[in-house]
């Protein structure tokens, strides 16, 4: 998945947040939340938790992991220097993961620093309580305060519509994976970049 430095951590736990074991909690939440996700089933049908563990650890180490009791958001910030960075050491990715990473890298914006929402998930037992919205709003507020745009990818029209209501817009054509799902990149300018009542989009 996309590498880079994460946004500053939220200061201190809030009501309903796990105090300890945030990484483990995030991996458990995301594994349950994405159990039926078409992209994750295509990428890692047998052990999706291993993929989550890797990106959660990267985000947590840099302060970008955001958790509530039953929900988790994984943020990674991206700088223009990341475009020239060497591939990080680690296990060789599977053929499908390599295909996805190559396709996503070609479309990932490289000309401006921004933050990437790598994963946002709510455990099925906690859905319908507004936890996902709370985490998204919290992360976007941090991005807005830093003057950073935000980037993400979705694999369903329903999710695209939900993110659109929070200021994201489609970024170019969808990514079509061979024998796999279609992924739509989305982009959101920081709220401070627009006067009240104007639309958002990437120039």
N, C-alpha and C positions, 0 to 999 in steps of 0.2 A: 504494500500500500504506500501511499504518498508519505515521504519522510519530511523531516524538517523540525524546526523548533516549535514548541507549543506556546500558546498564549499564557500569560501569567495566571497562576492558580487562583481560584476563589479563596478569599481570606477566611479560613476557619469553617468548621462544619455548621450547617444550619438545621433547623428542626426537620426531622425525618431522614437526615443523612446518616449513613453508616460512619461511625467514628474510626473504626479500624478495619483493615482488610479491604480497602477500597478497590484495589486491583482485582482481587478474587471476586468481589461482589459484582464488579463491572463485567467480568468475563462470564459469570453465571447469568447475569441479566441479558447480556447481548446474545449469548448462545440460545437462550429460551426465546428471546424476542425475534430472532432471525431464523428460527427453526424451519419455517416454510418460505423464507425469502428465496426468490428464483436465482438471484446472482450467487448467493452463498451456497445454495444447493448445487449450482453448476461448478463453483470453484472448489469447494471442500465438502462434499456430501457426507464424508465419514467423520471427520474431526474438525468441525468449524471452530471449536474452542481453542485449538492451537493457533489459528490465525488471529483470533481475538486476543489471545494472551500476548502475542508479539506486539501488536499495535497498541494495546492498552498499556503495556510496559513502557513503550516509547513515549506515549503521551504523558503518562504519570510521571516519568522521570523528569520531564521538562515542565510539568505543572499544568498540562492541558486537560487532564482527566477530570470530569465533572460528574458527580454521582448524587443520587437521591435514593431513598429506600425503595427499590423496585425499578430504577431507571438509571441510565448511564449515557453520557455523551463523550465522545472522543474527538478532541480538537487538536489539530496540528497546524502550526503556522509555517508559511512558505516564504522564502526570500529569493531574490533573483540569483543569489549565489548557489542555491540548490540546483539550478538548471545545469551547472557544470560540476556538481559533486560526483565523486566516484560512487559506484554501487556499494552499499554498506555490506560488511561481511555477514555471513549467515548461511543457513541451509539453502541449497539450490531449490528454487521454486518449482512447482509442478508445471507441466506443459500448459495447462489451462490458466494457471495463475500468471505464467510468463506472458501468455497471449493477452490477458486482461491488462497487465501492467504496461505492456508495450503500447496497446491501443489507448489506454488512459493517459499515458505520458505524452503522447502526440497531441492530445487535446487539452491537457492541463495548462492553464495560462502561465506564461513564464516571464511576462514583461513587467509585472507589478507584485510587490509583496502583498500577501493576503493570508487569511486563515482558512483552513480546510476543515469542514465537518466530516470526519472520516466515518463515524458511526453515531447514530442516536437511536436508542432502543428502550422500550418499556416492557418489563416482564408481563406476559399475558394476564397474570393474576392481579396486576396493578393498573391495567389499562382503563381508560375512561375517567381518570382522575385529574387529568391536566398535567401530568408529570413531564411528558415529552415537551409540551409547550413551555413549561417553566424552564426546562433546561435549555431549550432553543433560545428563548428570550434572554436568558442570562448570558449565554455565550455571545449572542449578537450584540448585547449591550456592551460587553467587553471589547468586541471588534469595533463597534461604533466609537467607543471612547478612545481607542487607539488609532482611529481613522483608517481601519483596514477593511477592504472588501472581503467577502466570504464566498467560498466555492464548495460545491458538493456534487454528488452524482446520485441519481435515483433510478430505480428500475421498474417503476409503475406510475401510470398517470395519476392515480390517487395520491401518491406521495408527492408528485410534482405539483399538484394542485394545492396540497397543504403547505408546501414550502413557498409557493407563489404568494400565498396569503401573508407571508412574513417577508416579502420583498424580493424573493429570488425570481429570476427570469431565465428561460432556456438560453444556453450558451452554444449556439450553432446547432448543427444536426446531431441526432442521437448517434451513439456508438453501437454498432451492430456486431456482436461477438459471433464467431462461427459456431453454428449449432447451439447457440446459447441465447441469453436474454439481450434485450436492447436497453442501453444505458443512456440516460439523458443528463449531460452536464448542465449545471445551473450556477448562476452568478448573482451576487447581491452587492451593490455599492453600499458603503457606509452611509447611515442615515444623515450624517452631517454634510454629505456631499450634495444634498438636494434640499430645496426649499419646501416648506410644508405644502402638501397637496400635489406634488409633482410625482411623476412615475420614476421607477428605478430601472436601471439596466446598465449593461457594460458598453461603453462607447466602442 
